[in-house]
Amino acid sequence: MKNRLLELRQLLHQYNYEYYVLSQPTISDYEFDMMLKELQQLESEYPDLYDPTSPTNRVGSDISTDFKQVKHSFPMLSLGNTYSQEEVIDFLNRAKKLVPEDMEIVCELKYDGTSISLTYEDGMLVRAITRGDGEQGDDVTANVKTIRTIPLRLQGQDFPKTMEVRGEVLMPWNVFERLNQEREEQEESLFANPRNAASGTIKLQNSKEVSRRKLDAYLYSLLGTQLPSKTHYENLQLLKSWGFKVSDAVKVCKNIDEVFEFINYWNVERKNLPVATDGIVLKINSLAQQEELGFTSKTPRWAIAYKFQAERACTRLNSIDFQVGRTGAVTPVANLDPVQLSGTIVKRASLHNDDFIQGLDLYIGDMVYVEKGGEIIPKIVGVDLDARLLIGDKVRFISKCPECNTTLIRYDGEAAHYCPNQMYCPPQIKGRIEHFVSRKAMNINIGKESIELLYSKGLINNVADLYSLTLEDLISLERWGQKSAENLLKSLEESKKVEFHRVLFALGIRFVGATVAKRITNQLSSMEAISSATIEQLMEIDDVGERVANSIVDFFSNEQNVDIVNRLKQIGLQMEGEKSEELISDKLSGFLIVISGTFSQFSRDELKLMIEKNGGKNVSSISSKTSFLVAGENMGPSKLEKAKSLGLKILSETEFLNLLK
């Protein structure tokens, strides 16, 4: 019987592959289900033969688990976007300028789902991580195991011992429509689109529910230190041979005409696909050329996403709502007759600001054209003037805050109107708290509805009040039990360990995003130093311009803000940078250094860290401002040639290490 158990596992892996990846089933659903049931019975009889990659693990578990965060081996960066064919040409010309060699371009469909990173060791799936913030994401391995198009065990023998595969988790259109129909019948809120549905599903605590929703996945990238092929396309074909679902809509193009031929074809044919797509991804095929082109701080220089133009629909404008955000910005939102657009029902659309409204010359009752920017966010782009017959009042921007009745203001050089009543306007208060507890900030386990409830009960009025909550406060609330209350209090205690740069970001200072906060805390190592810094001192920091500097100074000139920060300090939040971020020396102070190639004694990331620890700055591309180049094996020939033509100093790994000594 043990042999039968092993045989069933092997057969069911193969049948899964034929059905979900090849779309060529060789047995009926009934036969498959009976074999799976038999395997489940045998596994219960022989627990010593447990295998985490068994096909029975696809069904998911009812056990609820919390997700832990895991750091990515390679950062998960976003792609640069364009809607213009001219910008596609510019992208290729820039690449040619940096690497003046013949180039092949791989064109692929851009699937509209949620990104996933899969780690395999010895051919077995060991970890699945979401994109998260690009540096670390959530471990959703248990949920990903329910996705039939992701192999638990690879086929063949020639795959790397350890490798990372990236792709997109999707919800097919028919599953999305069925799920929304179920939610509508149960009077639950509907998902806006398949991407949001897939993203929400992969983060569910119940993996059995994830399995029921029948997610799909397309894989599009192989990462590792020793890849089997030197081109992206060949690695994709290897992924396919190992059992991954890789799109057939992939083409290696030799010139720009072939690229546009591919784009134009799929701009029409994508509407016949079973899953959502929103563009085409262009990638330089040669991995050596990718290495040479490198990255900006946010995107690779060797890839770009061409986004398809948004679909348009015409519908009636019924009314306007004005919403107040956490910064006090007032956003007008149009209420529309429901209309189908890009596979979803649209009832509301953004009107951005007063200038936008005046430019459209809108009246209540107008027939308006609606598009989805990037096929996600609906917006009004025009008016059908020929249909303007029975209309109401002209749409005008409000002068008073709809929440607290404070007179709105408009800053010089800005299009938005703001409510200046920062400390007492309810949506601003709640918005700042929502920002403070968010994942990229303090990562506190509380949702928007709970914040609304705590605020309405008078238990919180600012972010510092969160830390004054007691178990008695929480369990007295409607729908709050002992366990949920304890979870929140535990999460608040854990947040005291959150790094200093995230605390600064969490304060919600206008224009201070996560990246800028990190830059500031690298230079000014305490909240005291930041709060007392002048505009001129702040502007000396990379990425901090006059607008950001003014915003920081304004924030700390407000006594109520200072009081909240002081309370957070007394509570025990991190108000200073980690000691590990201190410099070892200033030997490389003022130097701009490029690292290129592979090295024997240290990894590239380790060498870059050495540069930062000794006062230097890493840059990705060579220019006349570059101080010197640290060259390893397999360095791109054009980058080396450019360094020589500029007369730059070129150091080997050993010479660089000797320099630090």
C-alpha positions as CSV (number, residue, x, y, z in Angstrom):
1,M,0.0,0.0,0.0
2,K,2.9,2.3,0.6
3,N,3.9,1.9,-3.1
4,R,0.4,2.8,-4.1
5,L,0.6,6.0,-2.0
6,L,3.8,7.0,-3.7
7,E,2.3,6.1,-7.1
8,L,-0.8,8.2,-6.5
9,R,1.3,11.2,-5.6
10,Q,3.3,10.9,-8.8
11,L,0.2,10.4,-10.9
12,L,-1.7,13.3,-9.4
13,H,1.2,15.7,-9.8
14,Q,1.2,14.8,-13.5
15,Y,-2.6,15.2,-13.8
16,N,-2.5,18.5,-12.1
17,Y,0.2,19.7,-14.5
18,E,-1.8,18.5,-17.6
19,Y,-5.0,20.1,-16.4
20,Y,-3.9,23.4,-15.0
21,V,-0.7,24.3,-16.9
22,L,-1.1,22.5,-20.3
23,S,-4.9,22.8,-20.2
24,Q,-5.0,19.2,-21.7
25,P,-6.6,17.0,-19.1
26,T,-6.2,13.2,-19.6
27,I,-8.7,12.0,-17.0
28,S,-12.1,13.1,-15.8
29,D,-12.6,15.3,-12.8
30,Y,-14.4,12.4,-11.1
31,E,-11.5,10.1,-11.6
32,F,-9.1,12.7,-10.3
33,D,-11.2,13.3,-7.2
34,M,-11.5,9.6,-6.5
35,M,-7.7,9.2,-6.7
36,L,-7.2,12.2,-4.4
37,K,-9.6,10.7,-1.9
38,E,-7.7,7.4,-2.0
39,L,-4.4,9.2,-1.4
40,Q,-5.9,11.1,1.6
41,Q,-7.0,7.8,3.1
42,L,-3.5,6.2,2.6
43,E,-1.7,9.3,4.0
44,S,-3.8,9.1,7.2
45,E,-2.8,5.4,7.5
46,Y,0.9,6.1,7.0
47,P,1.7,9.4,8.7
48,D,5.4,8.5,8.6
49,L,5.3,9.1,4.8
50,Y,4.2,12.7,5.3
51,D,5.3,15.0,2.4
52,P,4.7,18.7,2.4
53,T,4.5,18.7,-1.4
54,S,1.8,16.0,-1.6
55,P,-1.1,16.9,-3.9
56,T,-3.4,16.6,-0.8
57,N,-1.9,19.8,0.5
58,R,-3.6,21.8,-2.3
59,V,-7.0,21.7,-0.4
60,G,-5.8,24.1,2.3
61,S,-6.5,24.1,6.1
62,D,-9.1,25.7,8.3
63,I,-6.4,26.7,10.8
64,S,-5.9,30.5,11.0
65,T,-2.3,31.7,11.1
66,D,-0.6,35.1,11.3
67,F,1.7,35.9,8.4
68,K,5.4,36.5,9.2
69,Q,7.5,39.0,7.2
70,V,10.5,37.6,5.3
71,K,13.2,39.7,3.6
72,H,13.6,39.2,-0.1
73,S,16.9,37.7,-1.4
74,F,16.6,40.2,-4.4
75,P,14.5,43.4,-4.1
76,M,11.2,43.3,-5.8
77,L,11.2,46.5,-7.7
78,S,8.4,48.1,-9.8
79,L,8.7,48.7,-13.5
80,G,8.7,52.1,-15.2
81,N,5.3,52.6,-17.0
82,T,4.5,54.3,-20.3
83,Y,1.4,54.7,-22.4
84,S,3.4,56.2,-25.4
85,Q,5.1,54.3,-28.2
86,E,7.5,57.3,-28.4
87,E,8.6,56.5,-24.8
88,V,9.1,52.9,-25.7
89,I,11.5,54.1,-28.5
90,D,13.2,56.4,-25.9
91,F,13.6,53.5,-23.5
92,L,15.4,51.4,-26.2
93,N,17.5,54.3,-27.3
94,R,18.7,54.9,-23.7
95,A,19.5,51.3,-23.3
96,K,21.5,51.3,-26.6
97,K,23.4,54.4,-25.5
98,L,24.5,52.7,-22.2
99,V,25.2,49.4,-23.9
100,P,26.0,50.0,-27.6
101,E,25.6,46.4,-28.6
102,D,23.0,44.4,-30.6
103,M,20.0,43.8,-28.3
104,E,17.1,41.4,-28.3
105,I,13.8,42.5,-26.6
106,V,11.5,39.9,-25.0
107,C,7.9,41.0,-25.1
108,E,5.4,39.5,-22.6
109,L,1.9,40.2,-21.5
110,K,1.6,42.3,-18.3
111,Y,-0.8,40.3,-16.1
112,D,-2.9,42.4,-13.7
113,G,-2.7,40.5,-10.4
114,T,-0.5,40.4,-7.3
115,S,3.2,39.7,-7.4
116,I,4.6,36.6,-5.8
117,S,8.2,35.3,-5.2
118,L,8.7,31.5,-4.9
119,T,11.8,29.8,-3.5
120,Y,12.6,26.3,-4.4
121,E,15.3,24.1,-2.8
122,D,16.2,20.7,-4.4
123,G,13.2,21.1,-6.6
124,M,10.6,21.6,-3.8
125,L,8.6,24.7,-3.0
126,V,9.8,25.9,0.5
127,R,8.6,29.6,0.6
128,A,6.2,32.0,-1.1
129,I,6.5,35.7,-0.3
130,T,4.4,38.7,-1.4
131,R,6.0,41.8,-2.8
132,G,5.3,43.7,0.4
133,D,7.4,46.9,0.4
134,G,9.9,45.5,-2.1
135,E,12.4,44.7,0.6
136,Q,10.3,42.3,2.6
137,G,6.9,40.7,2.2
138,D,4.5,38.3,3.9
139,D,5.1,34.5,4.0
140,V,2.0,33.1,2.3
141,T,3.3,29.7,1.5
142,A,0.3,27.8,2.9
143,N,-2.0,29.8,0.7
144,V,0.1,29.6,-2.4
145,K,0.2,25.8,-2.1
146,T,-3.5,25.8,-2.9
147,I,-2.8,27.3,-6.4
148,R,-2.8,24.4,-8.8
149,T,-0.7,26.1,-11.4
150,I,2.3,26.5,-9.0
151,P,4.2,23.2,-8.7
152,L,5.0,21.9,-5.3
153,R,7.7,19.6,-6.7
154,L,9.5,20.4,-10.0
155,Q,9.7,18.0,-13.0
156,G,13.0,16.9,-14.4
157,Q,16.5,17.0,-12.8
158,D,18.4,19.9,-14.3
159,F,17.1,22.7,-12.2
160,P,19.4,24.8,-9.8
161,K,19.7,23.5,-6.3
162,T,18.3,26.8,-5.0
163,M,16.4,29.2,-7.1
164,E,13.7,32.0,-6.9
165,V,10.8,32.2,-9.4
166,R,8.6,35.3,-9.7
167,G,5.3,35.7,-11.2
168,E,1.7,37.0,-10.9
169,V,-1.1,35.5,-8.9
170,L,-4.4,36.1,-10.7
171,M,-8.1,35.6,-10.3
172,P,-9.7,34.5,-13.6
173,W,-12.6,36.6,-14.9
174,N,-15.2,33.8,-14.4
175,V,-14.1,33.1,-10.8
176,F,-14.2,36.9,-10.1
177,E,-17.7,37.3,-11.4
178,R,-18.9,34.2,-9.5
179,L,-17.3,35.5,-6.3
180,N,-18.8,38.9,-6.6
181,Q,-22.2,37.4,-7.3
182,E,-22.0,35.3,-4.1
183,R,-20.9,38.4,-2.1
184,E,-23.8,40.5,-3.5
185,E,-26.3,37.7,-2.5
186,Q,-24.9,37.8,1.0
187,E,-25.0,41.7,1.1
188,E,-21.2,41.9,1.4
189,S,-19.1,44.6,-0.3
190,L,-18.0,43.7,-3.8
191,F,-14.4,43.5,-5.1
192,A,-13.5,46.3,-7.4
193,N,-11.6,44.2,-9.9
194,P,-9.8,40.8,-10.2
195,R,-6.5,42.2,-9.1
196,N,-7.9,43.4,-5.7
197,A,-9.7,40.1,-5.3
198,A,-6.5,38.1,-5.9
199,S,-4.5,40.3,-3.6
200,G,-7.2,40.0,-0.8
201,T,-7.5,36.3,-1.3
202,I,-3.8,35.5,-1.1
203,K,-3.7,37.2,2.4
204,L,-6.7,35.3,3.8
205,Q,-6.0,33.5,7.1
206,N,-8.0,30.5,6.0
207,S,-6.2,28.6,3.3
208,K,-9.2,26.4,2.6
209,E,-11.1,29.5,1.5
210,V,-8.1,30.4,-0.7
211,S,-8.3,27.0,-2.3
212,R,-12.1,27.5,-3.0
213,R,-11.5,30.7,-4.9
214,K,-9.3,28.9,-7.5
215,L,-6.5,31.4,-8.1
216,D,-4.3,31.1,-11.1
217,A,-0.6,32.1,-11.6
218,Y,1.7,32.9,-14.5
219,L,5.5,32.9,-13.8
220,Y,7.8,35.3,-15.7
221,S,11.2,35.4,-14.1
222,L,14.0,33.1,-12.8
223,L,16.5,34.5,-10.3
224,G,19.6,33.1,-8.6
225,T,23.4,33.3,-8.4
226,Q,24.0,30.6,-11.0
227,L,21.3,30.6,-13.7
228,P,21.2,27.9,-16.3
229,S,21.0,30.2,-19.3
230,K,22.5,33.6,-20.2
231,T,19.2,34.9,-21.6
232,H,15.8,35.7,-20.1
233,Y,13.8,33.9,-22.8
234,E,15.7,30.6,-22.5
235,N,15.3,30.6,-18.7
236,L,11.5,31.1,-19.3
237,Q,11.5,28.0,-21.5
238,L,13.3,26.0,-18.8
239,L,10.7,27.2,-16.2
240,K,8.1,25.7,-18.5
241,S,9.9,22.4,-18.8
242,W,10.1,22.2,-15.0
243,G,6.3,22.4,-14.6
244,F,5.6,26.1,-14.3
245,K,2.8,27.9,-16.1
246,V,4.6,30.3,-18.4
247,S,2.6,32.3,-21.0
248,D,2.8,31.3,-24.6
249,A,2.4,35.0,-25.4
250,V,6.1,35.7,-25.3
251,K,8.2,36.8,-28.3
252,V,11.9,37.6,-28.8
253,C,11.9,40.7,-31.0
254,K,15.0,41.8,-33.0
255,N,13.8,45.4,-33.8
256,I,11.2,48.0,-32.8
257,D,8.8,47.1,-35.6
258,E,8.5,43.6,-34.2
259,V,7.9,45.1,-30.7
260,F,5.0,47.3,-32.0
261,E,3.5,44.4,-34.0
262,F,3.3,42.4,-30.7
263,I,1.8,45.3,-28.8
264,N,-0.8,46.1,-31.5
265,Y,-1.8,42.4,-31.7
266,W,-2.4,41.9,-28.0
267,N,-4.1,45.3,-27.5
268,V,-7.0,43.6,-29.3
269,E,-6.6,39.9,-28.5
270,R,-6.2,40.5,-24.7
271,K,-9.9,41.0,-24.4
272,N,-10.4,37.3,-25.3
273,L,-8.1,36.1,-22.5
274,P,-9.5,34.4,-19.3
275,V,-7.5,36.7,-17.0
276,A,-6.9,40.5,-16.8
277,T,-4.0,42.1,-18.5
278,D,-3.2,45.8,-18.7
279,G,-0.1,46.1,-21.0
280,I,3.1,44.6,-22.4
281,V,6.4,44.2,-20.5
282,L,9.6,44.7,-22.6
283,K,12.8,43.2,-21.2
284,I,16.3,43.1,-22.6
285,N,16.9,39.4,-23.3
286,S,20.7,39.2,-22.4
287,L,21.3,38.8,-18.7
288,A,24.8,40.3,-19.1
289,Q,23.3,43.4,-20.7
290,Q,20.7,43.6,-17.9
291,E,23.5,43.5,-15.4
292,E,25.3,46.3,-17.3
293,L,22.2,48.5,-17.5
294,G,21.5,48.1,-13.8
295,F,18.8,49.9,-11.8
296,T,17.6,53.3,-10.7
297,S,16.6,53.6,-7.1
298,K,13.1,52.3,-8.0
299,T,13.1,50.5,-11.4
300,P,15.4,48.4,-13.6
301,R,16.9,50.2,-16.6
302,W,16.5,47.0,-18.7
303,A,12.7,46.7,-18.6
304,I,9.6,48.8,-19.1
305,A,5.9,48.3,-19.0
306,Y,3.8,49.6,-21.9
307,K,0.3,50.2,-20.6
308,F,-2.7,49.8,-22.9
309,Q,-5.0,52.9,-23.2
310,A,-7.9,52.8,-20.9
311,E,-11.4,51.8,-22.0
312,R,-14.1,54.5,-22.1
313,A,-17.8,54.4,-21.3
314,C,-20.6,57.0,-21.2
315,T,-23.0,57.4,-18.2
316,R,-25.0,60.0,-16.3
317,L,-23.5,62.2,-13.5
318,N,-26.0,62.2,-10.6
319,S,-24.2,64.1,-7.7
320,I,-20.9,65.0,-6.2
321,D,-19.4,64.0,-2.8
322,F,-16.5,65.9,-1.3
323,Q,-14.1,63.7,0.8
324,V,-11.4,64.8,3.3
325,G,-8.2,62.9,3.5
326,R,-5.6,62.7,6.4
327,T,-3.6,65.7,5.1
328,G,-6.8,67.8,4.8
329,A,-6.9,67.6,1.0
330,V,-10.5,67.7,-0.2
331,T,-11.2,65.3,-3.2
332,P,-14.4,65.6,-5.2
333,V,-16.0,62.2,-6.2
334,A,-18.7,61.8,-8.8
335,N,-21.7,59.5,-8.3
336,L,-22.7,57.9,-11.6
337,D,-25.3,55.6,-13.1
338,P,-23.7,52.2,-12.9
339,V,-21.8,51.3,-16.1
340,Q,-19.6,48.3,-17.1
341,L,-16.0,49.3,-17.7
342,S,-12.9,47.0,-18.2
343,G,-14.8,44.1,-16.7
344,T,-16.1,45.9,-13.6
345,I,-19.2,47.9,-12.6
346,V,-18.3,51.6,-12.1
347,K,-20.5,53.8,-9.9
348,R,-18.1,56.5,-8.7
349,A,-15.2,58.4,-10.3
350,S,-12.6,60.9,-9.2
351,L,-12.8,64.5,-10.3
352,H,-9.4,65.4,-8.8
353,N,-9.7,69.2,-8.0
354,D,-11.5,72.4,-8.8
355,D,-9.3,73.2,-11.8
356,F,-10.3,69.8,-13.3
357,I,-14.0,70.4,-12.6
358,Q,-13.9,73.9,-14.2
359,G,-12.0,72.5,-17.2
360,L,-14.9,70.0,-17.8
361,D,-17.6,72.6,-17.3
362,L,-19.8,70.0,-15.6
363,Y,-23.5,70.1,-14.7
364,I,-25.5,67.7,-12.6
365,G,-27.3,65.4,-15.1
366,D,-24.6,65.6,-17.8
367,M,-23.7,62.5,-19.8
368,V,-20.0,62.0,-19.1
369,Y,-17.2,59.9,-20.5
370,V,-15.5,57.7,-17.9
371,E,-12.1,56.0,-18.2
372,K,-10.0,53.8,-15.9
373,G,-6.5,55.3,-15.5
374,G,-4.2,52.3,-15.7
375,E,-7.5,50.3,-16.0
376,I,-8.0,50.6,-12.2
377,I,-9.1,54.0,-11.0
378,P,-12.1,55.4,-12.8
379,K,-12.1,59.1,-13.8
380,I,-14.3,61.5,-15.8
381,V,-12.5,62.7,-18.9
382,G,-15.1,64.5,-20.9
383,V,-18.8,65.5,-21.4
384,D,-21.2,64.6,-24.2
385,L,-22.4,68.1,-25.0
386,D,-24.9,66.9,-27.6
387,A,-26.7,65.0,-24.8
388,R,-27.0,68.1,-22.6
389,L,-30.8,68.6,-22.5
390,L,-32.3,68.2,-19.0
391,I,-29.5,69.2,-16.6
392,G,-29.3,70.6,-13.1
393,D,-27.0,73.0,-11.3
394,K,-23.5,73.7,-12.5
395,V,-20.9,71.8,-10.4
396,R,-18.9,74.1,-8.1
397,F,-16.3,73.3,-5.6
398,I,-17.3,73.8,-2.0
399,S,-15.8,76.6,0.2
400,K,-16.3,75.0,3.6
401,C,-15.1,71.6,4.9
402,P,-17.9,69.1,4.7
403,E,-16.9,67.5,8.0
404,C,-16.0,70.4,10.3
405,N,-17.3,73.5,8.4
406,T,-13.9,75.2,8.4
407,T,-13.2,77.6,5.5
408,L,-11.0,75.8,2.9
409,I,-7.7,77.2,1.7
410,R,-5.6,76.7,-1.4
411,Y,-1.8,76.9,-1.2
412,D,0.2,78.8,-3.9
413,G,1.3,76.4,-6.6
414,E,-1.1,73.6,-5.6
415,A,-4.3,72.5,-7.2
416,A,-6.0,71.0,-4.2
417,H,-8.1,72.7,-1.5
418,Y,-7.3,71.9,2.1
419,C,-9.1,72.0,5.4
420,P,-6.6,73.7,7.7
421,N,-8.3,72.4,10.9
422,Q,-5.7,69.6,11.2
423,M,-6.1,68.8,14.9
424,Y,-9.9,68.8,15.1
425,C,-11.3,67.7,11.7
426,P,-12.5,64.1,12.3
427,P,-11.4,62.5,8.9
428,Q,-8.0,64.1,9.3
429,I,-7.6,62.7,12.8
430,K,-8.7,59.2,11.8
431,G,-6.7,59.3,8.6
432,R,-3.5,60.1,10.5
433,I,-4.2,57.2,12.8
434,E,-4.8,54.9,9.9
435,H,-1.5,56.0,8.3
436,F,0.3,55.5,11.6
437,V,-0.8,51.9,12.1
438,S,-0.3,50.9,8.4
439,R,2.0,48.1,7.3
440,K,4.9,50.4,6.1
441,A,4.6,52.5,9.2
442,M,4.1,51.0,12.7
443,N,2.4,47.8,11.4
444,I,-0.2,47.7,14.2
445,N,-3.0,45.1,14.1
446,I,-6.1,47.3,13.8
447,G,-8.3,48.2,10.8
448,K,-10.2,51.2,9.6
449,E,-13.5,50.2,11.1
450,S,-12.0,49.6,14.6
451,I,-10.3,53.0,14.5
452,E,-13.7,54.6,13.6
453,L,-15.3,52.8,16.6
454,L,-12.5,53.8,19.0
455,Y,-12.7,57.4,17.9
456,S,-16.5,57.6,18.0
457,K,-16.4,56.3,21.6
458,G,-13.8,59.0,22.6
459,L,-11.1,56.4,23.4
460,I,-8.6,57.8,20.8
461,N,-8.1,61.3,19.4
462,N,-4.5,61.0,18.2
463,V,-1.8,58.3,17.6
464,A,-0.4,58.5,21.1
465,D,-3.8,57.6,22.6
466,L,-3.5,54.2,21.0
467,Y,-0.9,53.2,23.6
468,S,-3.3,54.3,26.5
469,L,-5.9,51.7,25.6
470,T,-6.6,49.0,28.2
471,L,-8.0,45.5,28.0
472,E,-11.1,46.8,29.8
473,D,-11.6,49.6,27.2
474,L,-11.5,47.2,24.3
475,I,-13.6,44.3,25.6
476,S,-16.4,46.7,26.5
477,L,-16.8,47.5,22.8
478,E,-19.3,45.9,20.5
479,R,-17.9,42.8,18.6
480,W,-14.6,43.0,20.5
481,G,-13.7,39.8,22.4
482,Q,-10.8,39.0,24.8
483,K,-8.7,37.5,22.0
484,S,-9.0,40.4,19.6
485,A,-8.3,42.9,22.4
486,E,-5.2,41.0,23.5
487,N,-4.0,40.8,19.9
488,L,-4.2,44.6,19.5
489,L,-2.4,45.3,22.8
490,K,0.3,42.8,21.8
491,S,0.7,44.5,18.4
492,L,1.0,47.9,20.1
493,E,3.8,46.5,22.4
494,E,5.6,45.0,19.4
495,S,5.4,48.3,17.5
496,K,7.8,49.8,20.1
497,K,10.6,47.8,18.3
498,V,9.8,49.4,14.9
499,E,12.9,51.1,13.4
500,F,13.3,54.8,13.8
501,H,12.9,55.7,10.1
502,R,9.5,54.0,10.0
503,V,8.5,56.0,13.2
504,L,9.3,59.2,11.3
505,F,7.3,58.1,8.3
506,A,4.4,57.0,10.6
507,L,4.0,60.6,11.9
508,G,2.4,61.5,8.6
509,I,4.4,64.7,7.9
510,R,3.3,66.0,4.4
511,F,5.7,64.9,1.6
512,V,7.8,62.7,3.9
513,G,7.3,59.3,2.3
514,A,9.0,56.0,3.4
515,T,12.1,56.6,1.2
516,V,12.6,60.2,2.3
517,A,12.2,59.3,5.9
518,K,15.0,56.7,5.6
519,R,17.3,59.3,3.9
520,I,16.6,61.8,6.7
521,T,17.2,59.3,9.6
522,N,20.5,58.2,8.0
523,Q,21.8,61.8,8.2
524,L,20.0,63.0,11.4
525,S,20.1,60.1,13.8
526,S,17.5,61.2,16.4
527,M,14.0,62.8,16.5
528,E,15.5,65.6,18.5
529,A,18.0,66.4,15.8
530,I,15.3,66.4,13.1
531,S,12.9,68.5,15.1
532,S,15.5,71.2,15.7
533,A,17.0,71.2,12.2
534,T,16.7,74.3,10.0
535,I,15.4,74.3,6.5
536,E,18.9,74.7,5.2
537,Q,20.2,71.8,7.2
538,L,17.4,69.6,6.0
539,M,17.9,70.6,2.3
540,E,21.5,69.3,2.5
541,I,20.0,65.7,2.7
542,D,19.5,63.8,-0.6
543,D,15.9,63.9,-1.9
544,V,14.9,66.7,0.6
545,G,13.9,69.8,-1.3
546,E,12.5,73.1,-0.1
547,R,8.9,71.8,0.0
548,V,9.8,68.8,2.2
549,A,12.1,70.8,4.5
550,N,9.4,73.5,5.0
551,S,6.8,70.8,5.8
552,I,9.1,69.2,8.5
553,V,9.8,72.6,10.1
554,D,6.1,73.4,10.1
555,F,5.2,70.1,11.7
556,F,7.6,70.6,14.6
557,S,6.6,74.2,15.1
558,N,3.1,73.0,16.1
559,E,3.0,72.5,19.9
560,Q,0.4,69.7,19.6
561,N,2.5,67.7,17.2
562,V,5.5,68.1,19.6
563,D,3.4,67.0,22.5
564,I,2.4,63.8,20.6
565,V,6.0,63.1,19.6
566,N,7.1,63.5,23.3
567,R,4.3,61.2,24.4
568,L,5.4,58.6,21.9
569,K,9.0,58.9,23.2
570,Q,7.9,58.3,26.8
571,I,5.9,55.3,25.6
572,G,9.1,53.8,24.3
573,L,9.0,54.2,20.5
574,Q,12.3,54.2,18.7
575,M,13.4,57.9,18.5
576,E,17.0,57.2,17.5
577,G,18.7,55.3,14.7
578,E,20.3,51.9,15.2
579,K,23.9,51.9,16.3
580,S,24.7,49.5,13.5
581,E,24.1,52.4,11.0
582,E,27.1,54.3,12.4
583,L,30.1,54.7,10.2
584,I,33.2,52.6,10.6
585,S,35.3,55.3,9.1
586,D,35.2,58.2,6.7
587,K,37.8,56.9,4.3
588,L,35.4,56.9,1.4
589,S,33.6,60.2,2.3
590,G,32.7,62.1,-0.8
591,F,33.4,59.2,-3.2
592,L,30.8,58.0,-5.7
593,I,31.6,54.3,-6.4
594,V,30.3,51.8,-9.0
595,I,30.3,48.1,-8.2
596,S,30.1,45.8,-11.3
597,G,30.6,42.1,-12.0
598,T,30.9,39.1,-9.6
599,F,33.3,38.7,-6.7
600,S,35.0,35.8,-4.9
601,Q,35.4,37.1,-1.4
602,F,32.2,39.1,-0.8
603,S,28.9,39.5,-2.5
604,R,28.0,42.7,-4.3
605,D,25.6,43.7,-1.5
606,E,28.3,43.2,1.1
607,L,30.8,45.4,-0.8
608,K,28.1,48.1,-1.1
609,L,27.5,47.9,2.6
610,M,31.2,48.4,3.2
611,I,31.2,51.5,1.0
612,E,28.3,53.0,3.0
613,K,29.9,52.1,6.3
614,N,33.0,53.9,5.3
615,G,31.2,57.1,4.2
616,G,31.0,56.4,0.5
617,K,28.0,56.4,-1.8
618,N,27.0,53.6,-4.3
619,V,26.0,54.7,-7.8
620,S,24.7,52.4,-10.5
621,S,26.0,54.1,-13.7
622,I,29.3,55.4,-14.8
623,S,29.8,59.1,-15.4
624,S,32.5,61.7,-15.2
625,K,31.4,62.3,-11.6
626,T,32.2,58.6,-10.6
627,S,35.2,58.4,-8.3
628,F,36.3,54.9,-9.2
629,L,35.0,51.5,-10.3
630,V,35.3,48.2,-8.4
631,A,35.5,45.6,-11.2
632,G,34.7,41.9,-10.7
633,E,34.5,38.9,-13.1
634,N,32.0,38.9,-16.0
635,M,31.7,42.7,-16.0
636,G,29.9,44.1,-19.0
637,P,32.5,45.1,-21.8
638,S,30.8,48.4,-22.6
639,K,30.8,49.5,-18.9
640,L,34.5,48.7,-18.7
641,E,35.2,50.5,-21.9
642,K,33.3,53.6,-20.7
643,A,35.2,53.7,-17.5
644,K,38.5,53.5,-19.4
645,S,37.4,56.2,-21.8
646,L,36.7,58.6,-18.9
647,G,40.1,57.7,-17.3
648,L,38.4,56.4,-14.2
649,K,40.4,54.4,-11.6
650,I,39.5,50.7,-11.8
651,L,40.1,48.6,-8.7
652,S,39.9,44.8,-8.2
653,E,38.2,43.3,-5.2
654,T,41.5,42.8,-3.4
655,E,42.7,46.4,-4.2
656,F,39.4,47.8,-2.9
657,L,39.7,45.8,0.4
658,N,43.3,46.9,0.8
659,L,42.2,50.5,0.4
660,L,39.8,50.1,3.3
661,K,42.6,48.6,5.4
